[in-house]
Amino acid sequence: MPSPSAADLVNRPSPSSFDLTADQQAVLDQADRFARAEMAPLQQRMDDEEWWPPQVMPALARMGYLGVTAPSELGGADGDFFTSGLIAQALGRANPAVSLSYIAHENLCLNNILRNADDSIRRRYVPRLCDGTAIGCLALTEPGAGSDALGAMATTARRDGDHYVLNGTKLYITNGPVADVILVYAKTDREAGAKGISAFVVEKGFPGFKVAQKLDKMGFRGSVTAELVFDDCRVPAANRVGAENKGVAVVMSGLDLERAIVAMINLGMAERAFDLALDYARTRRQFGKPIGEFQMVQAKLADMYVLVETIRTFCYRTMAAANELEVGGGGRGDIHKLTAACILYAAEGCTKVVTEAVQIFGGAGYMRETEINRLYRATKLLEIGAGTSEIRRLIIAGELMKG
Ligand SMILES: Cc1cc2nc3c(=O)[nH]c(=O)nc-3n(C[C@H](O)[C@H](O)[C@H](O)COP(=O)(O)OP(=O)(O)OC[C@H]3O[C@@H](n4cnc5c(N)ncnc54)[C@H](O)[C@@H]3O)c2cc1C
């Protein structure tokens, strides 16, 4: 076999590389240009009105950003998980709410279906999720089951002939108010705890499904969030994803990927907050000079720079490792620990960067309509969603103690 050329080596993604390949950089740059031109201008109305712009998914589809990991025969881009993370990073810079909704659609719903469902489900749902005519979401959390999502799950699915009948309530579901395709978890064996959970694809038109309410949030506004109710909701048995009572593997493997890719929103947000603060420090003048000439402001900028660089390095390393996660893998071991650590660091680091940026903006940063204020109201969510900081620490420590 001929040895690879230098160009091949430069372009080959590697879990050990410290930076993006030329191809990956090109994807990020293109997504960045698109997000600035088409997604950033939507921010203000989304924030003011909790408004989901209907043009977003078609625009993402036109760019080839939906179904990145799906095969071309299903309408996808034949790409990899890392690439979808770069798109999330670019969207996170220009419009974090779109980035969150993108991940709920692309990763939590589409990629999960792709990895875990049978061919018939994939053929029925993946093409519509790829061309943007259907919006996807994932419904795991319930009013009584958040951090203990599996153990405390109360939603049930009872087999009735060639259907299942679902009953229960799901809470805080991203994209829920506008979703056409809902990947939902329910207990098929109430006595078996986490080993009695199954996954189903529900369509919004199925009898017994309804959006109970759209929720009003402090940040990420416009990435719409819902309470969903399943009231004797009849779901064809053919829509069960994976084997009965084997949903826990779908959840756990999906959660590792979710944590890795959600950290990419943090990366984009931290980069943006840093850029805004640096620009302000150079241009805002007090005591006859730019505030960036005062050492206390410089110290903040230096610390923010360190955080942004370390978040980026950790995110890329984690995305590269998660890129290799085989179907059914995850939920335990190194990747479980790594993805929890990455999002823990990225989310808390992002909050520090954004908070310091607001401080550099002074009173202007406290004004609701400013971009930095919007980032400030948003950043807290990523220490809560996809498992809280406390749960992330429990995962890391649990894996460490296994020896
Ligand atoms: C805007 C938004 C979007 C979301 N999108 C989705 C979605 O698309 N799909 C979905 O299924 N879910 C979604 N979620 C739900 C999210 O994953 C949960 O909110 C999260 O897992 C925490 O659950 P909880 O809110 O019930 O908090 P709780 O579990 O009630 O936790 C409350 C506090 O107790 C702490 N705590 C709990 N258990 C322990 C423990 N053992 N040790 C130490 N501390 C503990 C927590 O860390 C937290 O600080 C979303 C949430 C929000 C806010």
The ligand as an SDF file (V2000), in Angstrom:
LIG
                    3D

 53 58  0  0  0  0  0  0  0  0999 V2000
  -34.5820   24.9680   27.9880 C   0  0  0  0  0  0  0  0  0  0  0  0
  -34.5240   23.4880   28.2720 C   0  0  0  0  0  0  0  0  0  0  0  0
  -34.5130   22.6040   27.2080 C   0  0  0  0  0  0  0  0  0  0  0  0
  -34.5220   21.2290   27.4440 C   0  0  0  0  0  0  0  0  0  0  0  0
  -34.6220   20.3660   26.3840 N   0  0  0  0  0  0  0  0  0  0  0  0
  -34.8670   19.0450   26.6270 C   0  0  0  0  0  0  0  0  0  0  0  0
  -35.1770   18.1620   25.5520 C   0  0  0  0  0  0  0  0  0  0  0  0
  -35.1760   18.5420   24.3640 O   0  0  0  0  0  0  0  0  0  0  0  0
  -35.5030   16.8710   25.8480 N   0  0  0  0  0  0  0  0  0  0  0  0
  -35.5150   16.3960   27.1340 C   0  0  0  0  0  0  0  0  0  0  0  0
  -35.8290   15.2370   27.3220 O   0  0  0  0  0  0  0  0  0  0  0  0
  -35.1820   17.2110   28.1790 N   0  0  0  0  0  0  0  0  0  0  0  0
  -34.8810   18.5280   27.9540 C   0  0  0  0  0  0  0  0  0  0  0  0
  -34.5880   19.3730   29.0000 N   0  0  0  0  0  0  0  0  0  0  0  0
  -34.5900   18.8370   30.3610 C   0  0  0  0  0  0  0  0  0  0  0  0
  -33.2280   18.8110   31.0470 C   0  0  0  0  0  0  0  0  0  0  0  0
  -32.4510   17.7570   30.5350 O   0  0  0  0  0  0  0  0  0  0  0  0
  -33.4910   18.7100   32.5580 C   0  0  0  0  0  0  0  0  0  0  0  0
  -33.9940   19.9650   32.9690 O   0  0  0  0  0  0  0  0  0  0  0  0
  -32.2720   18.3240   33.3390 C   0  0  0  0  0  0  0  0  0  0  0  0
  -31.9030   16.9940   33.0850 O   0  0  0  0  0  0  0  0  0  0  0  0
  -32.4780   18.4910   34.8600 C   0  0  0  0  0  0  0  0  0  0  0  0
  -33.6710   17.9190   35.2920 O   0  0  0  0  0  0  0  0  0  0  0  0
  -34.6720   18.7730   36.2330 P   0  0  0  0  0  0  0  0  0  0  0  0
  -34.8620   20.0990   35.5700 O   0  0  0  0  0  0  0  0  0  0  0  0
  -35.8710   17.9600   36.5000 O   0  0  0  0  0  0  0  0  0  0  0  0
  -33.8660   19.0530   37.5520 O   0  0  0  0  0  0  0  0  0  0  0  0
  -33.7670   18.0600   38.8290 P   0  0  0  0  0  0  0  0  0  0  0  0
  -33.3760   16.6950   38.4000 O   0  0  0  0  0  0  0  0  0  0  0  0
  -34.9960   18.2010   39.6430 O   0  0  0  0  0  0  0  0  0  0  0  0
  -32.5430   18.7020   39.6160 O   0  0  0  0  0  0  0  0  0  0  0  0
  -32.6750   19.8370   40.4760 C   0  0  0  0  0  0  0  0  0  0  0  0
  -31.3160   20.0850   41.1400 C   0  0  0  0  0  0  0  0  0  0  0  0
  -30.9520   18.9440   41.9390 O   0  0  0  0  0  0  0  0  0  0  0  0
  -29.6730   18.4730   41.5590 C   0  0  0  0  0  0  0  0  0  0  0  0
  -29.6060   17.0200   41.7050 N   0  0  0  0  0  0  0  0  0  0  0  0
  -30.4860   16.0980   41.2710 C   0  0  0  0  0  0  0  0  0  0  0  0
  -30.0620   14.8480   41.5740 N   0  0  0  0  0  0  0  0  0  0  0  0
  -28.8480   15.0050   42.1860 C   0  0  0  0  0  0  0  0  0  0  0  0
  -27.8790   14.0940   42.6940 C   0  0  0  0  0  0  0  0  0  0  0  0
  -28.0420   12.7670   42.6460 N   0  0  0  0  0  0  0  0  0  0  0  0
  -26.7490   14.6250   43.2520 N   0  0  0  0  0  0  0  0  0  0  0  0
  -26.5500   15.9650   43.3050 C   0  0  0  0  0  0  0  0  0  0  0  0
  -27.4330   16.8670   42.8150 N   0  0  0  0  0  0  0  0  0  0  0  0
  -28.5680   16.3880   42.2530 C   0  0  0  0  0  0  0  0  0  0  0  0
  -29.5410   18.8840   40.0870 C   0  0  0  0  0  0  0  0  0  0  0  0
  -28.1910   18.8970   39.6710 O   0  0  0  0  0  0  0  0  0  0  0  0
  -30.1900   20.2460   40.1050 C   0  0  0  0  0  0  0  0  0  0  0  0
  -29.2480   21.2020   40.5620 O   0  0  0  0  0  0  0  0  0  0  0  0
  -34.4970   20.7410   28.7870 C   0  0  0  0  0  0  0  0  0  0  0  0
  -34.4410   21.6510   29.8420 C   0  0  0  0  0  0  0  0  0  0  0  0
  -34.4760   23.0100   29.6070 C   0  0  0  0  0  0  0  0  0  0  0  0
  -34.4570   23.9470   30.7890 C   0  0  0  0  0  0  0  0  0  0  0  0
  1  2  1  0
  2  3  1  0
  2 52  2  0
  3  4  2  0
  4  5  1  0
  4 50  1  0
  5  6  2  0
  6  7  1  0
  6 13  1  0
  7  8  2  0
  7  9  1  0
  9 10  1  0
 10 11  2  0
 10 12  1  0
 12 13  2  0
 13 14  1  0
 14 15  1  0
 14 50  1  0
 15 16  1  0
 16 17  1  0
 16 18  1  0
 18 19  1  0
 18 20  1  0
 20 21  1  0
 20 22  1  0
 22 23  1  0
 23 24  1  0
 24 25  2  0
 24 26  1  0
 24 27  1  0
 27 28  1  0
 28 29  2  0
 28 30  1  0
 28 31  1  0
 31 32  1  0
 32 33  1  0
 33 34  1  0
 33 48  1  0
 34 35  1  0
 35 36  1  0
 35 46  1  0
 36 37  1  0
 36 45  1  0
 37 38  2  0
 38 39  1  0
 39 40  1  0
 39 45  2  0
 40 41  1  0
 40 42  2  0
 42 43  1  0
 43 44  2  0
 44 45  1  0
 46 47  1  0
 46 48  1  0
 48 49  1  0
 50 51  2  0
 51 52  1  0
 52 53  1  0
M  END
$$$$
